[in-house]
Amino acid sequence: MMDAGQELPITGVCVVSDPGQCPPNYTLVDKTFDRPEDADLWKDGFFTRRVMRYLCVERQIPSQSQDVLVDVTLINERDPLPAGFTAVEFTHDTREKATKKKILCIRWMVPSLTNDAITELIFLTRAQRRAPAGYTLVGELNNMSLCYKMGKVKVSANASGMPITQPSTLGYSAAPGEASSYGGAGITSSVLPYAFNPGGAQGPPPVPPRPSDAMARPGALERTLSRTGGAVHALSGIDWKLNAKYQGLMELQDVTIPFVKGKTLAEIEREYSYDFTAEQSVSRAATLS
């Protein structure tokens, strides 16, 4: 039975080692979707102490400054973090390793830049290999299949009771139902402006990623640390820019590249030919002596 909160966009994701330590206002995902089995994310070995890991999600109507979850993927431990994603590497309650062999990666976006967000994350048992209707399969984690469901973003209303909207600075429309020319693809704004799931799920044509607006806003890094239990990639929030010593190269004009004439094989042999006569003479003299 789905409650009304599950139709709201997800605004927080974390992993806990103790089901009783699920943060306030978060929902504990402790059972699989297709049958009531344990949704523990950590696979225990034989003759070892019980280790537990459970996913927790927060759902609410976001403000314009609060990020919403727009994409999820799973990568191997040694794989590079996909561009624009944040890794959930540690548990929220104990700061231990969150998952085994796989790393859960999530992507956030401000509501003004998307009309769709993930509203539900579920796990399926091994018996269920296909995602339910309306869900997208992400990948396998501890012999369970992770799936997500997309929904429309609801934003907080202003004093007049009308939803707050902001003009988009990207090359696609931020208003529902308007056609977009982002990248010349002619897609609508109801889809996200990048490829879903770099791990392999189908989605819109890939578009070069842009720097994260969420990390550029004051206090965004602290909110991300709080939301994911401190699981932020080492390069998260770093501004990428050209080194100052190369800045002058961007201002060069009327640069003439000198013509370099190629040489034929005969010319190279004639110019660099060496017969080793002196070396041969020394070698013969040493042999006779």
N, C-alpha and C positions, 0 to 999 in steps of 0.2 A: 504494500500500500504506500503510494508516494504522497508525501506531505507537501504542503504549499511551498515550503522553503526550498524544495529541490528545483523549483522553476526559477529561482533567483540565480544570478551569476555567482560563480565561486570567486571569492575575494581573498582567500587564504588557504594554504596547503602546508601541512607538516606531517612528520612521522613521529610517533611516540613509542617508547619501549614498554610502557605500562598503560593499559587501557584506561585506568583510572586517572591518568594524568592528561587526558585530552583537554586542551585549552578551553576556557569559557567561550561560549557562542560557537564552538566548533562541533561538528558531527563526526562521531567515530564510525569508520567503515570496518566493522569487525566480522561481517558475514558476506559470503559470496552472493551474487545476484540471482543466479539460477536455482540454487538450493542452499539451505541454511548451513553452510559449512564454514569453518574458521578461515578468515581472510588474513592470516598471519603472513607478513611479507618476508620472513626470515626462515630459511630451511635449516632445521637442526640436524646435526649428525648424531650417530649412535653413541651412547655412553658420554654424552655431553650435557651440560646444564641447559635448561630450557631458555631459549632466547626468543623474545617476542618483538614484533614490529607491526604497528597498525597505522594506517593512513587516517588523517583527520582533515576535514575540509570546513571552511567557513563560507556561508552564503548570506548575502544581504543586498539591499538596493545600494549601489555604490554612489558616492559623491563624484564630482568631476575630477577630483584629485586622487581618487582611490582606484588602483588598478583592478582589472578583472582578468581572469584566466582565459586565454584564447587558444592555447595549444599545449599538448603534452606529448612527450616521446620518451623512449627508453634507449639507453646506450650501454655498451659494455664498459667495464671499469677503466680500460685503457684508451677508450675512444675519446677524441677531442669533443669538447662541449659545443653543440650547435650554436651558431650565431643567434644572439637575441634571447637565449634560454638561460635559466638559472637552475643549478643542480641542487637537489635536495639530498645532501650528503650525510647530514647528521640528525640524530633524534632531537626533538624539541625539549624533552624533559631531562635527558642524561648526557647529551652531546656525544653520543656514541655513533658508530657507523649505522646509517639508516637502512641500507639494503645490501644484499649479498650478490656479487657477480654483475648485477645490473644497477644502473643509476637512473633514478627518476628525474627527468628534466622538464621544467615548466616554463611557459612564456606568458608574460603579462602585457597588458596594453591599457591605456587610459580609455574610458568609455567614449570620449569624443572622437576617437579614431576608429571605432568599430561599432557595428550594430549587432554583432553576434558574440557570444561568449560561452564558455563551457559551464553548464549548470549541474552536471552530475558526473561523478567518477565511480565506476563499478568494477568488480572483479568477477570473472566467471571461472567455474571449475574446469578441470581438464576434460570433462565429459562434454562441455559446450565449447566448440571450436569456432562458432560463428557468432558475430555480434548481433544482439537483438535489434529489431526494427527501430530506426532512429538513432542508433549508436554507431560509433566508429571504433574499430579495433586498433589499439595502439601497439601491443606486443605482449610478450609473456614475462611474468615476474613470479618466481617461486612456484612454478607449475600452475599459475593462474593467468588468465587473460585479462589485461587491463583495457577497459573501453571508456569512452566519454560520450556525452550527449551535449549538443549545442542548443542554445536558445537565444531569444532576443534580449538585448541589454535594456534593463530598466534603470533610469537614473533618477536621482533625487530631484524633486520639483522645487522651483523658486517660490517666492512669496505670492505670485499670481496664480500658482497652481499649475503652471505650464512647465514641461520638462526643460531642463537647462541644456542648451546646445552651444557648441563652440565651432567656429569655422575651421575646417581642416587645412593644414599647411601642406598636405601631401597632394599628389597629383590624382587623387580619386575623391569621390564625393563622400561626405560624412552624413548626408541626409538620406533617410530610407527611400528606396525606390528609384533613385536617380542613377542614370548610367554613368559609368566612370571611364576615363581615358587613361588610367594609370598604366604606364608602359605601353600604351596603344592597344591594350587587350580588349577594351570595350566591355569589361565586366561590371556588375552592379555592386553597390556598396554593401550589400548584404553578405558578401564574402570577404574574407580577410585578404590583405594585400601581400601575401606571401604564401609559399607552399606549405600545406599541412604536413606535419610529421615527417621530418627528414629521414626517419627510420624506414619509410617505405609506404605509408598510407597514401591513397590517392587524394588529390586536392587540386586547387587552382594552379595555373602555370607558375613556375618559380619566378620571383622578382628579386633583384638585388636588395638585401636587407639594409635598412637605414638605422642610424644610431638610436639606441633606446631613449625615447622621450621620458620614460619613467625614471631612469637613472639621472637624467639631467635636472629634474625638479628638486628644489631644496627639501631635504629630509627624506627623499625617496629611498636612499640606501638604508637608512635606519628602519623605515617601514618594511623594506624587503627582509632585513635581518630579523625583525620581529615576526614577520609572517611565515618565513621558512625555517625558523629556528636557527638562524645564522648561516644557513647553507647558501653562501654566495660564492661564485667563482672568483678566482684570484684577480681576474682582470675586469670584474664587474665595476661599472661606474667610471672607468678610466677614459679620459678624453683622447681620441686619436687625432693627431695633427702632424703636419710635416715638420721635421727638424728645422730649427731656425737657420742652421748653416747651409741648408739647401734651398732656403726661401728665395735667394737671389736667382737661382736657376729658373724659377717660374717667371721672372721679370725680364729675362734675356730676349732681345728682339734682333732681327736681321742678322742672325747667326749664319755664317758661311762655313759649310763643311768642306775642307779641302779635298780635291779629287786625288784619289790614290790609284795609280795605274797598276793593274795586275801584271805579273811577269809570267812568261811561258816557262815550260820545263827546261828548254834549252838555255834560256837566259839565266835561270837559277843555277843550273849546272855550270855554266860558263863563269858566273860571278863567284860562286862559292866552291869551285872545283879545287881539290887538294890531292896530290899524288903520293904523299907520304914518302918521298925519296929520301929525305934526311933520316927518317926513322928506320928505313930499310938499310941504309948505309951503316948506321950505328949498330944495328942488329947483326949484320954480316961481320963487322969488325970484331964484335964481342964473341962471335962464334969461332972465328979464326984464331983468336988469342987463347 
